[in-house]
Amino acid sequence: MYRFIILAMLLGLGLIVEDKPQVEKPDTPPNIVLIFTDDQGYQDVGVFGSPNIKTPNLDQMAAEGLQLTSYYAAQAVCSASRAGILTGCYPNRIGIHNALGPDNTHGINASETTIAEMLKEKGYATAIYGKWHLGHHKQFLPTRHGFDEWFGIPYSNDMWPKHPQQGTIFNFPDLPLYENEKVIGILEDQSQLTTQITERSVDFIKRNKDKPFFLYVPHPQPHVPLFVSEKFKGKSERGLYGDVIMEIDWSVGQIMKALKDNGLEENTLVIFTSDNGPWLSYGNHAGSALPLREGKGTAWEGGQREPCIIKYPKKLAGGRVIDVPMMAIDLLPTLAELTQASLPKQTIDGKSVWKILTEEQDEPVQEAYFFYYRVNEMFGVRYGKWKLYFPHRYRTMDGQEPGKDGQPGEYRMVDLKEIELYDLESDISEVTNVAAQHPEVVAEIEKLANEMRYRLGDSLKNMKGSETREPGRIDE
């Protein structure tokens, strides 16, 4: 009898529920963390082949996630590359070329939609800690383009009075350090910047653990001048450059630990990559793109093929290497599919690679990828396993005396006079030109290139393009 009385009491208190259907809780939106380094070479991560730089956290991230071995930055230079990854557009579509500096009066147009703006529409908290480089005037700052918080610098860390060519080639003003839209200091010593960026990132994760967030961590390093904190100084066999990469690897570890400590590891998509290849003229202060050809500022593989690692335990089986070509412009639409966010109203160039990441598809989502440089010059095209280059002028350190200890060497300029074609499956270092043996491939790529030229133009052909948009200009 007592058993029935107790049962009745529990039912009355609602502690036992009978015959009520279970309502499944909808999926919690995934958090997104994008870690973006500056001028890091393809080889400069342990799992990508570095012989003398230890990156245990990135290696573990790759072991538990995806290692993308044919991922390309949007362009081989700072501002253009950032424009591409944040908007899903080829940078020349939206009028962002080269590397913007303190004298520039333009930046990202308010009409363009960034990943941060797209995700804010879905209720995401957003933050950027690090280098912006899409315009330093107030209307171009990240806080005007979807980010709730910003701590960092407005352009490259070498755009300051201590540049080795200050007074001869450049005349840079002081380098400001920003907190949101306020200058909170002038940088004289950058050795604590990686640590400060990391601490801000960890704090942001803790403060936003109960709601979805987008955390963008564009490290100013390992762009010259190289700076590292005391905790990593002298720790690498690769010298100061290796020390810097080791500290960035530590930063990745701190962010991953914060996600785990706050119960967010399973439902967070973490992406690690870089904006372009190594700045080879700086010699021992530059990274390595081996076995790829050339580096930053070129369309050769070493200029834009970058290390890329993705981890998302909830939906992506780990321990896989994916060699399908993809580009930074594909990130925004991929995140849109993942988060069910609306794509930008204006035309973008990227396409979602989600099905490639989940192994539902093993073919590229784009028929071809186009490699532009300078002001709208089409240098090359990736088409399946093929990479074709059009006649153009490029820079090389081949045969030149490299720079040392922060001083740059001098590039030699080379004129590529004929179309060249490489089979990247058998010739990743782009040694043997096979254009003469495959005229049908050359013809097919030329056809695709001409179609793109009509849309986005090509200064090498004196073509403007019908779909390009203007960047933002400072308010008069």
Secondary structure, DSSP 4 states (H G I P E B T S, - for coil): -HHHHHHHHHHHTTSS--S-PPPPPPPPPPEEEEEEESS--TT-SGGGT-SS---HHHHHHHHHSEEESSEE-SSSSHHHHHHHHHHSS-GGGGT--S---TT--EE--TTS--HHHHHHTTT-EEEEEEE--S--SGGGSGGGTT-SEEEEESS-TT-STT-TTBTTTB-----EEEETTEEEEE-S--TTHHHHHHHHHHHHHHHTTTS-EEEEEE--TTSSSP---TTTTT--TTHHHHHHHHHHHHHHHHHHHHHHHTT-STTEEEEEEESS---GGGGGGS---TTSS--TTSSSHHHHB--EEEE-TTTS-SSEEE---EEGGGHHHHHHHHHTPPPPSS-------HHHHTTS--S-SSS-EEEEETTTEEEEEEETTEEEE-SEEEEE-TTSPP-BTTB----EEEEE-S-EEEETTT-TT-----GGG-HHHHHHHHHHHHHHHHHH-BGGGTB--SS----EE---
